[in-house]
């Protein structure tokens, strides 16, 4: 585990046992301090130990500090538009702008939906570093999207102070 007084990240392993399965489940959690309580911001279930080690290393690499300035960050999702229908997963690009105090680490969180069950899948997150160009705009192939179903995504920015800025959720519908 690691973090500071505003953000914590934790790896957990627990025994899972049911009528149809038995084994060890590895979980990764990111928690954010909200007033005087801690709230789960991300729960990534069923990850491998090596995957969890990579997540821990990536977040530890931010260099969280309780003494860092808490600047203001604004994240705006640019493309595709809300509810857009897209085809060809490999050809789908997402675009977003990070303005203000650009954090040390940027991530794209995503989920998919089974419209018949009316619920979202567990979250996955892909850490993409800081925006590459000077104007804070990132364009990249969508790091998610399999099947003919809705997907939603949002962008995180994490500062050295442990401040997490989140964009709004954006939904896109894959038609392939």
C-alpha positions as CSV (number, residue, x, y, z in Angstrom):
1,X,0.0,0.0,0.0
2,X,1.0,3.6,-0.4
3,X,-0.2,7.1,-0.7
4,X,-0.4,10.3,1.4
5,X,-3.1,12.1,3.5
6,X,-5.4,12.6,0.5
7,X,-5.0,9.5,-1.7
8,X,-4.2,5.9,-0.8
9,X,-3.7,2.8,-3.0
10,X,-4.0,-0.7,-1.6
11,X,-3.4,-4.2,-2.9
12,X,-5.5,-7.0,-1.2
13,X,-5.5,-10.7,-1.5
14,X,-8.4,-12.7,-0.1
15,X,-9.6,-16.3,-0.2
16,X,-12.7,-16.8,-2.3
17,X,-14.8,-19.9,-1.8
18,X,-18.2,-20.8,-3.2
19,X,-20.0,-23.9,-4.6
20,X,-18.3,-23.4,-8.0
21,X,-14.9,-21.9,-7.2
22,X,-12.1,-21.8,-4.7
23,X,-9.0,-19.7,-4.8
24,X,-7.3,-16.4,-4.1
25,X,-8.6,-13.2,-5.5
26,X,-6.3,-10.2,-5.9
27,X,-7.9,-6.7,-5.7
28,X,-6.5,-3.2,-6.2
29,X,-8.2,-0.2,-4.6
30,X,-7.7,3.5,-4.8
31,X,-9.2,5.5,-1.9
32,X,-9.7,9.3,-1.7
33,X,-10.1,11.3,1.5
34,X,-13.4,13.1,1.4
35,X,-13.6,15.4,4.5
36,X,-12.8,13.1,7.4
37,X,-13.7,9.8,5.7
38,X,-12.0,7.7,3.1
39,X,-14.1,6.6,0.0
40,X,-13.3,4.0,-2.6
41,X,-12.6,5.7,-5.9
42,X,-11.5,2.6,-7.8
43,X,-11.9,-1.1,-7.1
44,X,-10.3,-3.3,-9.7
45,X,-11.2,-6.9,-9.0
46,X,-9.5,-10.1,-10.1
47,X,-6.2,-8.7,-11.2
48,X,-3.0,-10.8,-11.3
49,X,-0.2,-10.2,-8.8
50,X,2.1,-8.8,-11.6
51,X,-0.8,-6.5,-12.7
52,X,-1.2,-5.2,-9.2
53,X,2.6,-4.7,-8.9
54,X,2.5,-2.6,-12.0
55,X,-0.4,-0.5,-10.7
56,X,1.4,0.1,-7.4
57,X,4.6,1.1,-9.2
58,X,2.7,3.4,-11.5
59,X,0.9,5.2,-8.6
60,X,4.0,5.2,-6.4
61,X,5.9,6.8,-9.3
62,X,3.7,10.0,-8.9
63,X,5.8,10.8,-5.8
64,X,2.8,11.8,-3.6
65,X,3.7,14.5,-1.1
66,X,1.6,16.0,1.7
67,X,3.5,19.3,1.1
68,X,2.8,19.7,-2.6
69,X,0.5,22.5,-3.8
70,X,-3.1,21.6,-4.7
71,X,-3.6,23.2,-8.0
72,X,-6.8,23.3,-10.0
73,X,-7.2,20.9,-12.9
74,X,-10.0,20.9,-15.5
75,X,-10.6,17.9,-17.8
76,X,-12.8,18.1,-20.8
77,X,-13.7,15.2,-23.0
78,X,-13.7,16.2,-26.7
79,X,-14.4,13.1,-28.8
80,X,-16.3,11.0,-29.5
81,X,-19.5,12.9,-28.5
82,X,-21.9,11.6,-25.9
83,X,-23.9,8.7,-27.2
84,X,-22.0,8.5,-30.5
85,X,-22.2,5.2,-32.5
86,X,-18.7,4.0,-33.5
87,X,-17.5,1.0,-35.5
88,X,-14.2,-0.7,-35.7
89,X,-12.7,-0.8,-32.2
90,X,-9.2,-0.5,-33.5
91,X,-10.1,2.7,-35.4
92,X,-11.9,4.5,-32.5
93,X,-10.0,7.4,-31.1
94,X,-10.7,9.3,-27.9
95,X,-9.7,12.9,-27.3
96,X,-9.6,14.9,-24.2
97,X,-8.1,18.2,-22.8
98,X,-6.4,18.6,-19.5
99,X,-6.0,22.3,-18.5
100,X,-4.6,24.1,-15.4
101,X,-2.4,22.2,-13.1
102,X,-1.8,19.1,-15.2
103,X,-1.3,16.2,-12.9
104,X,1.7,13.8,-12.8
105,X,-0.4,10.9,-14.0
106,X,-3.4,10.6,-16.3
107,X,-5.7,7.6,-16.5
108,X,-8.6,6.5,-18.7
109,X,-11.2,4.6,-16.7
110,X,-13.8,2.5,-18.6
111,X,-16.7,0.2,-18.2
112,X,-19.0,-1.7,-20.6
113,X,-22.7,-2.4,-20.2
114,X,-25.0,-5.3,-20.9
115,X,-28.1,-3.5,-21.9
116,X,-30.3,-6.4,-20.9
117,X,-28.9,-6.4,-17.3
118,X,-28.9,-2.6,-17.0
119,X,-25.6,-2.5,-15.1
120,X,-22.0,-1.5,-15.7
121,X,-19.1,-3.9,-15.6
122,X,-16.3,-3.6,-13.1
123,X,-14.0,-0.8,-13.9
124,X,-10.7,-1.0,-15.7
125,X,-8.2,1.8,-15.9
126,X,-5.3,2.4,-18.3
127,X,-2.6,4.8,-17.1
128,X,-1.5,7.0,-20.0
129,X,1.0,9.4,-18.4
130,X,0.7,13.2,-18.9
131,X,-0.7,14.8,-22.1
132,X,2.0,14.7,-24.7
133,X,1.5,18.1,-26.4
134,X,1.9,21.5,-24.9
135,X,-1.8,22.4,-25.2
136,X,-2.8,19.6,-22.8
137,X,-4.8,17.7,-25.5
138,X,-4.4,13.9,-25.8
139,X,-5.5,11.8,-28.7
140,X,-5.2,8.1,-28.5
141,X,-6.8,4.8,-29.6
142,X,-9.6,3.9,-27.2
143,X,-8.0,1.6,-24.7
144,X,-11.4,-0.2,-24.3
145,X,-14.2,-1.6,-26.4
146,X,-15.1,-5.1,-27.2
147,X,-18.4,-6.2,-28.6
148,X,-21.6,-4.6,-29.7
149,X,-22.5,-2.7,-26.5
150,X,-22.3,0.6,-24.8
151,X,-19.0,1.7,-23.1
152,X,-18.5,4.6,-20.9
153,X,-15.2,6.3,-20.0
154,X,-13.8,9.2,-18.0
155,X,-10.3,10.6,-17.4
156,X,-8.4,11.0,-14.2
157,X,-5.6,13.4,-13.4
158,X,-3.6,12.8,-10.2
159,X,-1.3,15.5,-8.8
160,X,1.7,15.1,-6.5
161,X,-0.5,16.5,-3.7
162,X,-2.8,13.4,-4.1
163,X,-5.6,15.5,-5.6
164,X,-7.6,13.5,-8.1
165,X,-9.6,15.4,-10.7
166,X,-12.2,13.4,-12.7
167,X,-14.0,14.2,-15.9
168,X,-17.6,13.5,-16.4
169,X,-18.6,10.1,-17.8
170,X,-19.0,9.8,-21.6
171,X,-20.9,7.0,-23.2
172,X,-20.2,5.6,-26.7
173,X,-22.0,2.7,-28.5
174,X,-19.9,0.2,-30.4
175,X,-21.9,-1.2,-33.3
176,X,-19.5,-3.9,-34.5
